Amino acid sequence: MAIEVRRLTKVFETGRRHARRTVEAVSDLSFTIERGERVAYIGPNGAGKSTSIKILTGILHPTRGEATVLGVVPWTDRRRLAARIGTLFGQRSLLWFELTPRQSYRMLAAIYNLDRQREKSRVADLADLLEAGDLFDQPVRSLSLGQRMRCELAACMLHEPEVLFLDEPTIGLDLLAKQRFRELLVRLNVERGTTIFLTSHDVADIEHVAQRAIVINHGGVIYDDEVAAMRRALLSTKLVEVGLSSPTVLPPIGGVSVLEHTETAVKLVVDTTVTSIRHVLDDLLDRLPVADISVVDPPLEQVIAAIYARPKV
């Protein structure tokens, strides 16, 4: 097991004197993550993501509850855990801006007690894996944000961590840099078996990196399932786009509403609680001059919004 959390709770006290009150940032949180999984840990601002990550990396002590990361209790043996996990936060750097990444790696290797030979081997290995060897000898301050984040990823992977905690790692990156970074994370997971624990407000990060999503709100888990299953489980609509070979009148179909109808195309919304998508497709193919047809899932943003809107049980 990579991560195991059981009824974890963290309560903070805020305010002064008579205005003093308690805030439950994490409330009775429980989940498990197997080794080698790629998990998105998502929720609105104030849901408890950052607090729980700080507990799992040993920065904070919980008020009550239990948690282990790689069999280690984070807040009682943080030093031993640090040798086995990597952390990458989009707003904080592991590199020194006036040095080259390679010089920073040498200092980090000393922190992690890597000998010189092992350090050189790991840097060469990461340069090849991340296709970043040409960046390692340039001053960090001269790198673009996308280039720097590849070097940051190498820094947090230098000691071969078994679990990688990433908090908004693509923030500020342009579209191409984001896509490249996501591909690198998947590659690390597939080729090295690294467990990926990702928080992000960028839905594309979730769709392209994660296999599973844990959604939290009000400090507790409100949804936990495979990303591919989220749309099917939570939204009862599908969008069907039909290309027509000739103009036609659309016959009424139960459970189907028309978004757009032109001489060459029809866009429909199908309520799958009323009729199955298969029935609708069969009906359309039988009754319309179909040149092309596609079924589109609703955007993941809509799915996540539906999860947030659920009342707390």
C-alpha positions as CSV (number, residue, x, y, z in Angstrom):
1,M,0.0,0.0,0.0
2,A,1.3,3.4,-0.9
3,I,-1.0,5.6,1.2
4,E,-3.5,4.7,3.8
5,V,-5.7,7.3,5.6
6,R,-8.1,6.4,8.4
7,R,-10.5,8.9,9.9
8,L,-8.0,11.7,9.7
9,T,-9.1,15.0,11.3
10,K,-7.3,18.3,11.7
11,V,-8.7,21.1,13.8
12,F,-7.3,24.6,13.9
13,E,-8.0,27.4,16.4
14,T,-8.4,30.9,15.0
15,G,-9.2,34.3,16.3
16,R,-8.4,36.0,19.6
17,R,-9.9,35.8,23.1
18,H,-13.7,35.8,23.0
19,A,-13.7,35.6,19.2
20,R,-11.6,32.4,19.3
21,R,-13.2,29.5,17.4
22,T,-12.2,26.2,15.9
23,V,-12.1,25.3,12.2
24,E,-12.2,21.6,11.1
25,A,-10.0,21.7,8.0
26,V,-10.0,17.9,7.6
27,S,-12.9,15.9,8.9
28,D,-12.9,12.1,9.3
29,L,-11.0,11.6,6.0
30,S,-10.4,8.0,4.9
31,F,-9.0,6.5,1.6
32,T,-6.3,4.1,0.4
33,I,-4.0,4.3,-2.6
34,E,-2.2,1.3,-4.0
35,R,1.4,1.5,-5.2
36,G,1.7,2.5,-8.8
37,E,-1.6,4.4,-9.0
38,R,-2.1,7.8,-10.6
39,V,-4.6,9.6,-8.5
40,A,-6.0,13.1,-8.8
41,Y,-6.9,14.6,-5.4
42,I,-9.3,17.5,-6.1
43,G,-11.8,19.8,-4.4
44,P,-12.7,23.5,-4.3
45,N,-10.6,26.0,-2.4
46,G,-10.9,25.4,1.3
47,A,-11.9,21.8,0.9
48,G,-8.9,20.5,3.0
49,K,-6.5,19.4,0.2
50,S,-3.4,21.4,1.2
51,T,-3.9,20.5,4.9
52,S,-4.2,16.8,4.3
53,I,-1.2,16.8,1.9
54,K,0.9,18.6,4.6
55,I,-0.1,15.8,7.1
56,L,0.8,13.1,4.6
57,T,4.2,14.6,4.0
58,G,4.9,15.1,7.7
59,I,4.6,18.9,7.9
60,L,1.5,18.9,10.1
61,H,0.3,16.7,12.9
62,P,-3.3,15.6,12.7
63,T,-5.7,16.3,15.6
64,R,-6.8,12.7,15.5
65,G,-6.9,9.7,13.1
66,E,-4.2,7.6,11.5
67,A,-2.2,7.7,8.2
68,T,0.7,5.9,6.7
69,V,2.7,6.6,3.6
70,L,4.8,3.6,2.4
71,G,4.2,2.1,5.9
72,V,5.6,5.2,7.7
73,V,3.6,7.5,9.9
74,P,4.5,10.8,8.3
75,W,4.5,13.1,11.4
76,T,6.5,10.7,13.6
77,D,9.2,9.8,11.2
78,R,9.4,12.6,8.7
79,R,13.1,12.2,8.0
80,R,12.7,8.5,7.0
81,L,9.7,9.3,4.9
82,A,11.4,12.2,3.1
83,A,14.0,9.8,1.7
84,R,11.2,7.8,0.0
85,I,8.8,10.5,-1.4
86,G,9.2,13.5,-3.7
87,T,7.2,16.7,-3.6
88,L,6.7,19.3,-6.3
89,F,4.7,22.4,-5.6
90,G,4.0,24.8,-8.5
91,Q,4.7,27.9,-6.6
92,R,7.9,26.7,-4.8
93,S,11.2,25.8,-6.2
94,L,13.7,23.1,-5.3
95,L,16.4,24.8,-7.4
96,W,18.7,27.8,-6.7
97,F,18.1,30.5,-9.4
98,E,21.7,31.6,-9.6
99,L,23.0,28.1,-10.1
100,T,22.6,25.6,-12.9
101,P,20.2,22.7,-12.2
102,R,23.2,20.3,-12.2
103,Q,24.8,22.3,-9.4
104,S,21.5,22.3,-7.5
105,Y,21.3,18.5,-8.0
106,R,24.7,18.1,-6.4
107,M,23.6,19.8,-3.2
108,L,20.3,17.9,-3.2
109,A,22.3,14.6,-3.6
110,A,24.3,15.5,-0.5
111,I,21.1,16.1,1.4
112,Y,19.8,12.6,0.3
113,N,23.2,11.0,1.1
114,L,23.8,10.0,-2.5
115,D,27.5,9.3,-3.3
116,R,29.1,11.1,-6.3
117,Q,28.8,8.1,-8.6
118,R,25.1,7.5,-7.8
119,E,24.4,11.2,-8.2
120,K,26.0,11.3,-11.7
121,S,24.2,8.1,-12.7
122,R,20.8,9.5,-11.6
123,V,21.3,12.9,-13.2
124,A,22.2,11.2,-16.5
125,D,19.2,8.8,-16.2
126,L,16.8,11.7,-15.6
127,A,18.3,13.8,-18.4
128,D,17.4,11.0,-20.8
129,L,14.0,10.2,-19.3
130,L,12.9,13.9,-19.2
131,E,14.7,14.9,-22.4
132,A,16.3,17.7,-20.5
133,G,20.0,17.1,-20.5
134,D,20.6,20.4,-22.5
135,L,18.9,22.4,-19.7
136,F,21.0,21.1,-16.8
137,D,24.0,23.3,-17.4
138,Q,22.1,26.6,-17.9
139,P,21.4,29.0,-15.0
140,V,18.0,28.4,-13.7
141,R,17.1,32.1,-14.0
142,S,17.6,31.8,-17.8
143,L,15.1,29.0,-18.3
144,S,11.5,29.4,-19.3
145,L,8.9,28.2,-16.9
146,G,8.3,25.1,-18.8
147,Q,12.0,24.2,-19.0
148,R,12.4,25.0,-15.3
149,M,9.5,22.7,-14.3
150,R,11.2,19.8,-16.2
151,C,14.3,20.5,-14.1
152,E,12.2,20.7,-11.0
153,L,10.7,17.3,-11.7
154,A,14.2,15.9,-12.1
155,A,15.1,17.5,-8.7
156,C,12.3,15.8,-6.9
157,M,13.0,12.5,-8.6
158,L,16.7,12.5,-7.9
159,H,16.6,10.1,-4.9
160,E,14.1,7.7,-6.7
161,P,11.0,8.4,-4.6
162,E,8.3,5.8,-4.6
163,V,5.5,8.3,-4.2
164,L,5.4,11.7,-5.9
165,F,3.2,14.5,-4.4
166,L,2.4,17.2,-6.9
167,D,0.4,20.3,-5.9
168,E,-0.6,22.4,-8.9
169,P,2.5,21.5,-10.9
170,T,1.4,23.0,-14.2
171,I,0.3,26.3,-12.9
172,G,1.5,29.1,-15.2
173,L,2.7,26.8,-18.0
174,D,1.6,27.4,-21.6
175,L,-0.5,24.8,-23.3
176,L,2.4,22.9,-25.0
177,A,4.5,22.9,-21.8
178,K,1.5,21.6,-19.8
179,Q,1.0,18.8,-22.3
180,R,4.7,17.8,-22.2
181,F,4.7,17.8,-18.4
182,R,1.7,15.6,-18.2
183,E,3.3,13.1,-20.6
184,L,6.4,13.1,-18.4
185,L,4.3,12.2,-15.3
186,V,2.6,9.4,-17.1
187,R,5.9,8.1,-18.4
188,L,7.4,8.2,-14.9
189,N,4.5,6.1,-13.6
190,V,4.5,3.6,-16.5
191,E,8.2,3.1,-16.8
192,R,9.3,3.5,-13.1
193,G,6.1,2.5,-11.2
194,T,6.1,5.8,-9.3
195,T,2.9,6.5,-7.5
196,I,1.4,9.9,-8.5
197,F,-0.7,11.9,-6.1
198,L,-1.8,15.0,-8.0
199,T,-3.8,18.1,-6.9
200,S,-4.8,20.5,-9.6
201,H,-7.6,22.9,-10.6
202,D,-6.7,22.3,-14.3
203,V,-9.2,19.7,-15.5
204,A,-6.9,18.7,-18.3
205,D,-4.3,17.6,-15.8
206,I,-6.9,15.2,-14.3
207,E,-8.0,13.9,-17.6
208,H,-4.5,13.3,-19.1
209,V,-2.6,12.1,-16.0
210,A,-5.0,10.5,-13.4
211,Q,-6.6,7.1,-13.6
212,R,-8.6,7.7,-10.5
213,A,-10.1,10.8,-8.8
214,I,-10.7,11.4,-5.1
215,V,-12.9,14.4,-4.6
216,I,-13.1,16.1,-1.2
217,N,-15.2,18.9,0.1
218,H,-15.8,20.2,3.6
219,G,-12.7,18.2,4.7
220,G,-14.0,14.8,3.7
221,V,-14.2,12.5,0.7
222,I,-17.4,13.0,-1.3
223,Y,-16.5,10.9,-4.4
224,D,-13.9,8.3,-5.2
225,D,-13.8,6.4,-8.5
226,E,-12.0,6.0,-11.8
227,V,-11.9,9.2,-13.9
228,A,-13.4,7.3,-16.9
229,A,-16.4,6.3,-14.8
230,M,-17.1,9.8,-13.4
231,R,-19.2,11.0,-16.3
232,R,-21.1,7.8,-16.6
233,A,-22.0,7.7,-12.9
234,L,-22.9,11.3,-12.4
235,L,-24.4,12.8,-15.5
236,S,-27.4,11.3,-17.3
237,T,-26.9,13.1,-20.7
238,K,-24.9,12.5,-23.8
239,L,-24.3,14.9,-26.8
240,V,-24.8,13.3,-30.2
241,E,-23.6,15.0,-33.3
242,V,-24.9,13.8,-36.6
243,G,-23.6,14.8,-40.1
244,L,-26.3,14.6,-42.8
245,S,-25.7,13.6,-46.4
246,S,-28.9,15.5,-47.4
247,P,-31.4,17.9,-45.8
248,T,-34.1,16.1,-43.8
249,V,-36.8,16.5,-41.2
250,L,-35.9,15.1,-37.8
251,P,-38.5,12.7,-36.4
252,P,-39.3,13.0,-32.7
253,I,-37.4,10.6,-30.4
254,G,-38.3,10.1,-26.8
255,G,-35.7,11.4,-24.3
256,V,-33.9,13.5,-27.1
257,S,-33.9,17.3,-27.4
258,V,-32.5,19.2,-30.4
259,L,-29.7,21.7,-29.7
260,E,-29.1,22.6,-33.4
261,H,-30.5,21.5,-36.7
262,T,-29.1,22.7,-40.1
263,E,-29.2,21.2,-43.6
264,T,-25.9,19.4,-43.0
265,A,-25.8,18.6,-39.2
266,V,-27.9,17.9,-36.1
267,K,-26.8,18.2,-32.5
268,L,-28.9,16.4,-29.9
269,V,-28.9,16.0,-26.2
270,V,-29.9,12.5,-25.0
271,D,-31.3,11.9,-21.6
272,T,-30.0,8.4,-20.8
273,T,-32.5,7.9,-17.9
274,V,-35.3,8.0,-20.5
275,T,-33.7,6.1,-23.4
276,S,-30.5,4.3,-24.0
277,I,-27.8,5.8,-26.3
278,R,-27.8,2.6,-28.3
279,H,-31.5,2.9,-29.0
280,V,-31.1,6.5,-30.2
281,L,-28.2,5.7,-32.5
282,D,-30.1,2.8,-34.0
283,D,-33.1,5.1,-34.6
284,L,-31.0,7.8,-36.2
285,L,-29.2,5.4,-38.5
286,D,-32.5,3.9,-39.6
287,R,-34.4,7.1,-40.2
288,L,-31.9,9.8,-41.2
289,P,-29.4,10.1,-44.2
290,V,-26.4,9.9,-41.8
291,A,-23.0,10.7,-43.3
292,D,-21.2,10.8,-39.9
293,I,-22.2,10.4,-36.2
294,S,-20.4,10.8,-32.9
295,V,-21.2,10.6,-29.3
296,V,-19.6,13.2,-27.0
297,D,-19.3,13.0,-23.2
298,P,-20.1,16.1,-21.2
299,P,-17.1,18.1,-20.2
300,L,-15.3,16.9,-17.0
301,E,-15.8,20.4,-15.5
302,Q,-19.5,19.8,-15.5
303,V,-19.1,16.4,-13.8
304,I,-16.9,17.9,-11.1
305,A,-19.3,20.7,-10.5
306,A,-22.1,18.1,-10.1
307,I,-20.0,16.4,-7.5
308,Y,-19.4,19.6,-5.6
309,A,-23.1,20.4,-5.6
310,R,-24.0,17.2,-3.8
311,P,-25.2,17.8,-0.3
312,K,-22.9,16.7,2.5
313,V,-24.0,13.3,3.9
